[in-house]
Amino acid sequence: MRKLLVTGALVLFGIATPAGSTLAASSAPALYHVPIIGLQRSNATDVKSTNWAGYVDTSDTYQTVSSSWTQPTVTCPTGLFHPASYSAFWVGLDGYTSGSVEQTGTDSDCKGNGTPSYYAWYEFYPAGSVTLPTSTNPVRPGDTLTGSVTSNSAGTSFTLSLSDPAENWSFSLNMSGSGLARSSAEWVAEAPSSCFITCHVLPLADFGTMGFTNASATDTASKTGSISAFSDVDIQMASGNTVKATPSSTLGSNGASFTVSWSHS
């Protein structure tokens, strides 16, 4: 993948990347972790989308979201001519009822030759995903990662943090932004999208079953609690009548944990 070194702050739709950051450029596909697509409501708490599976807290203004998850082993098809597939696991603010997402997470992907690929990243959509170097920030199946996104009180700056104690690294980055709603907090398994002019959802890699634990959020009134401490919805990933990934229907561990199971690419 070619990289573009940004020597100044790049501002896009009110979002600024830090000076000296490295952004992905001219990749095929251009990988994005995007706001929810194809939202369909069955009732007040159960919804479907074509790219997200997990839980979302809504009906508030959020300042912090955090969780831990275990990096799942991806099962890749063998043989020639299999399309690449992708699966992402992240925590973030916004994207459920807004057009931006402030997020950090990991991927378990399958390259077109059937080779697994594991890595960490952050993203301030609509800016593209930025992959952390695997030389300094490796991710391996079975690692337990902890991620968080925290905004200042005005919502004009954000701190994204991700750590992998098993690989002895931690990452933290301050980002500036403006006009960001902070209207939702998310814990999501996603089928990433390829974006060029428009976005389309990519095939979902077979990650088996993965789980989020110690999930919490804090609103701008300083209320802190688990997923169930706020108004929450669970999201099943589906394309038409094809179910792709499903979260557990109930939350465990005092409303702070759940699993997501893969069904179809």
C-alpha positions as CSV (number, residue, x, y, z in Angstrom):
1,M,0.0,0.0,0.0
2,R,1.4,3.4,-0.9
3,K,1.4,6.0,1.8
4,L,1.0,9.8,1.6
5,L,2.9,11.8,4.2
6,V,0.9,14.8,5.3
7,T,3.2,17.6,6.4
8,G,0.5,19.9,7.6
9,A,-3.0,19.5,9.0
10,L,-5.5,18.3,6.5
11,V,-9.1,19.5,7.1
12,L,-12.0,17.6,5.6
13,F,-15.6,18.2,6.5
14,G,-14.6,19.8,9.7
15,I,-12.2,17.0,10.7
16,A,-8.4,17.6,10.9
17,T,-5.7,15.0,11.0
18,P,-2.6,15.7,13.1
19,A,0.4,17.3,11.4
20,G,2.9,14.6,10.2
21,S,0.4,11.8,10.1
22,T,0.4,9.1,7.5
23,L,-2.7,8.5,5.4
24,A,-3.4,5.6,3.1
25,A,-3.5,6.7,-0.5
26,S,-4.3,5.0,-3.8
27,S,-5.1,1.6,-2.2
28,A,-7.3,-0.9,-3.9
29,P,-9.8,-1.0,-2.5
30,A,-9.7,2.3,-0.5
31,L,-10.8,0.9,2.9
32,Y,-13.2,2.9,5.1
33,H,-15.0,2.1,8.3
34,V,-18.2,4.1,7.7
35,P,-21.4,5.3,9.3
36,I,-24.2,2.8,9.5
37,I,-25.6,1.8,6.0
38,G,-29.1,0.6,5.2
39,L,-30.6,1.1,8.7
40,Q,-33.9,-0.8,9.1
41,R,-35.8,-0.7,12.4
42,S,-37.9,-3.7,13.5
43,N,-38.8,-2.0,16.7
44,A,-37.3,0.6,19.1
45,T,-34.3,-1.6,20.2
46,D,-33.7,-4.1,17.3
47,V,-32.4,-2.9,14.0
48,K,-30.6,-4.2,10.9
49,S,-27.9,-2.7,8.7
50,T,-25.8,-3.9,5.8
51,N,-22.4,-3.1,7.4
52,W,-22.7,-3.0,11.3
53,A,-23.4,-5.7,13.9
54,G,-23.2,-4.9,17.6
55,Y,-24.6,-2.4,20.1
56,V,-25.1,1.3,20.1
57,D,-26.1,3.8,22.8
58,T,-28.3,6.6,21.6
59,S,-30.5,9.5,22.8
60,D,-27.7,11.4,24.6
61,T,-24.5,13.3,23.9
62,Y,-21.5,11.2,24.6
63,Q,-18.0,12.1,25.7
64,T,-16.3,8.7,26.1
65,V,-16.7,5.2,24.8
66,S,-14.4,2.3,25.7
67,S,-14.2,-1.5,25.6
68,S,-11.9,-4.5,25.3
69,W,-12.1,-7.3,22.8
70,T,-10.2,-10.5,21.9
71,Q,-8.9,-10.5,18.3
72,P,-10.6,-13.3,16.5
73,T,-8.9,-15.8,14.1
74,V,-10.2,-15.3,10.6
75,T,-10.9,-18.3,8.5
76,C,-9.9,-17.7,4.9
77,P,-10.9,-19.8,1.9
78,T,-8.2,-21.8,0.2
79,G,-7.5,-22.1,-3.5
80,L,-7.3,-19.6,-6.3
81,F,-9.7,-16.8,-7.3
82,H,-11.3,-16.1,-3.9
83,P,-12.2,-12.5,-3.4
84,A,-10.6,-10.7,-0.5
85,S,-12.8,-10.2,2.6
86,Y,-12.7,-8.0,5.6
87,S,-13.9,-7.7,9.2
88,A,-13.4,-4.8,11.6
89,F,-13.9,-4.5,15.4
90,W,-14.0,-1.1,16.9
91,V,-15.3,1.4,19.5
92,G,-16.4,4.9,18.4
93,L,-18.5,7.9,18.7
94,D,-21.1,9.1,16.1
95,G,-22.1,7.3,12.9
96,Y,-25.5,6.0,13.9
97,T,-27.5,9.2,13.3
98,S,-24.6,11.4,12.0
99,G,-22.4,11.5,9.0
100,S,-19.0,11.2,10.8
101,V,-17.4,8.6,13.0
102,E,-14.5,9.0,15.4
103,Q,-13.2,5.4,16.0
104,T,-10.3,3.0,16.6
105,G,-10.1,-0.7,16.2
106,T,-8.6,-3.7,14.5
107,D,-9.2,-5.9,11.4
108,S,-9.1,-9.6,10.7
109,D,-9.0,-9.7,6.9
110,C,-8.4,-12.3,4.2
111,K,-6.2,-11.3,1.2
112,G,-7.2,-12.5,-2.2
113,N,-4.8,-15.4,-2.0
114,G,-6.4,-16.7,1.2
115,T,-3.8,-15.3,3.6
116,P,-5.0,-13.9,6.9
117,S,-4.1,-10.3,7.8
118,Y,-4.4,-8.7,11.2
119,Y,-3.7,-5.0,12.0
120,A,-4.8,-2.0,14.1
121,W,-6.1,1.3,12.8
122,Y,-7.9,4.6,13.6
123,E,-10.3,6.7,11.5
124,F,-12.1,10.0,11.5
125,Y,-14.6,9.4,8.8
126,P,-15.1,10.9,6.2
127,A,-11.3,10.9,6.2
128,G,-9.9,7.4,5.4
129,S,-8.7,4.7,7.7
130,V,-5.1,5.0,8.9
131,T,-3.4,1.6,9.5
132,L,-0.9,1.4,12.4
133,P,2.4,-0.2,11.3
134,T,2.5,-3.9,12.1
135,S,6.2,-3.6,12.8
136,T,5.5,-1.5,15.9
137,N,1.9,-2.2,16.6
138,P,1.4,-5.9,15.7
139,V,-1.9,-7.7,16.3
140,R,-2.3,-11.4,16.6
141,P,-5.3,-13.7,17.1
142,G,-6.1,-14.2,20.7
143,D,-4.7,-10.8,21.8
144,T,-6.9,-8.8,24.1
145,L,-7.1,-5.1,23.0
146,T,-8.6,-2.2,24.8
147,G,-9.8,0.9,22.9
148,S,-11.3,4.2,23.8
149,V,-12.4,7.5,22.2
150,T,-12.8,10.6,24.4
151,S,-13.8,14.1,23.4
152,N,-13.2,17.3,25.3
153,S,-16.3,19.1,26.7
154,A,-16.8,21.2,23.6
155,G,-16.4,18.4,21.2
156,T,-13.6,20.1,19.4
157,S,-10.8,17.6,20.1
158,F,-10.7,13.9,20.6
159,T,-8.2,11.4,22.1
160,L,-8.1,8.0,20.5
161,S,-6.3,5.2,22.4
162,L,-5.7,1.6,21.6
163,S,-3.4,-0.9,23.5
164,D,-2.3,-4.5,23.1
165,P,-0.6,-5.7,26.3
166,A,0.2,-9.1,24.7
167,E,2.3,-7.3,22.1
168,N,3.6,-4.7,24.6
169,W,2.3,-1.6,22.8
170,S,-0.1,1.2,23.3
171,F,-1.2,4.0,21.0
172,S,-2.7,7.4,21.7
173,L,-3.5,10.3,19.3
174,N,-5.1,13.7,19.7
175,M,-7.3,14.8,16.8
176,S,-9.1,18.1,16.3
177,G,-12.6,18.5,14.8
178,S,-15.6,20.7,14.7
179,G,-19.4,20.3,14.3
180,L,-19.3,16.6,15.4
181,A,-22.6,15.5,17.0
182,R,-21.3,12.9,19.6
183,S,-24.9,11.6,19.4
184,S,-24.0,7.9,19.8
185,A,-21.5,5.5,21.3
186,E,-20.8,2.2,19.5
187,W,-19.3,-1.2,20.0
188,V,-19.3,-2.7,16.5
189,A,-18.2,-5.6,14.2
190,E,-18.2,-4.2,10.7
191,A,-18.0,-5.2,7.1
192,P,-15.7,-2.3,5.9
193,S,-16.5,-0.4,2.7
194,S,-14.6,0.5,-0.5
195,C,-15.1,4.2,-1.2
196,F,-14.4,6.1,-4.4
197,I,-17.1,8.8,-5.1
198,T,-19.6,6.4,-3.5
199,C,-19.1,3.6,-0.9
200,H,-20.0,-0.1,-1.2
201,V,-19.8,-2.7,1.5
202,L,-17.1,-5.3,1.0
203,P,-17.4,-9.1,1.7
204,L,-17.4,-9.9,5.4
205,A,-14.5,-12.2,6.5
206,D,-15.4,-15.2,8.6
207,F,-14.3,-14.2,12.0
208,G,-16.3,-16.9,13.8
209,T,-17.5,-15.4,17.1
210,M,-15.9,-12.5,18.9
211,G,-16.8,-10.6,22.0
212,F,-16.7,-7.1,23.6
213,T,-16.1,-6.9,27.4
214,N,-15.9,-4.1,29.9
215,A,-17.9,-1.8,27.6
216,S,-18.7,1.6,29.0
217,A,-19.7,5.1,28.0
218,T,-19.8,8.5,29.6
219,D,-22.1,11.3,28.5
220,T,-21.4,15.0,28.6
221,A,-23.2,15.3,32.0
222,S,-20.5,12.9,33.4
223,K,-22.8,9.9,33.8
224,T,-20.7,6.8,33.3
225,G,-22.1,3.3,32.9
226,S,-22.2,0.1,30.8
227,I,-24.0,-0.2,27.5
228,S,-27.3,-0.9,29.3
229,A,-27.0,2.2,31.5
230,F,-28.1,4.3,28.5
231,S,-30.7,3.8,25.8
232,D,-29.3,1.1,23.6
233,V,-30.1,-0.8,20.4
234,D,-28.7,-4.0,19.0
235,I,-27.9,-4.3,15.3
236,Q,-27.9,-7.3,13.1
237,M,-25.9,-7.2,9.9
238,A,-27.9,-8.4,6.9
239,S,-28.1,-7.9,3.2
240,G,-31.6,-8.5,2.0
241,N,-32.7,-11.8,3.4
242,T,-29.1,-12.9,4.1
243,V,-28.0,-12.5,7.7
244,K,-24.2,-11.8,7.8
245,A,-23.5,-11.3,11.5
246,T,-25.6,-11.2,14.7
247,P,-24.9,-9.9,18.2
248,S,-26.1,-11.8,21.2
249,S,-29.7,-10.8,22.0
250,T,-28.9,-10.0,25.6
251,L,-26.1,-8.2,27.3
252,G,-24.0,-10.0,30.0
253,S,-21.7,-8.9,32.8
254,N,-24.0,-6.2,34.1
255,G,-24.8,-4.9,30.7
256,A,-21.1,-4.5,29.7
257,S,-20.4,-7.4,27.4
258,F,-21.8,-9.3,24.3
259,T,-20.7,-11.4,21.4
260,V,-21.0,-11.1,17.7
261,S,-21.2,-14.3,15.5
262,W,-20.4,-14.4,11.7
263,S,-22.9,-16.1,9.4
264,H,-22.2,-15.2,5.8
265,S,-19.8,-13.1,3.7
